[in-house]
């Protein structure tokens, strides 16, 4: 069954399950060569610990994550671009 690809904003494409509408992947033009998958769709998600928390300024006030990881107030796109280039 074909998936549904939507360009939400200019330069951002997302793929959704045609049956339930769950997000399956995303591509961002400003991060070429990278595909983003929602962590929840991976069977081995427990083996992929986070390295940074992005958009921490939008964190819900009741959500407390105290793991000592770096926090980016907004997007961590600059860091991701650098990682893609340095690979």
Secondary structure, 3 states (H helix, E strand, C coil): CCCEEEEEECCEEEEECCCCCCEEEEEECCCCCCCECCHHHCCCHHHCCCCEECCHHHCCCCCCCCCCCEECCCCCHHHHHHHHHHC
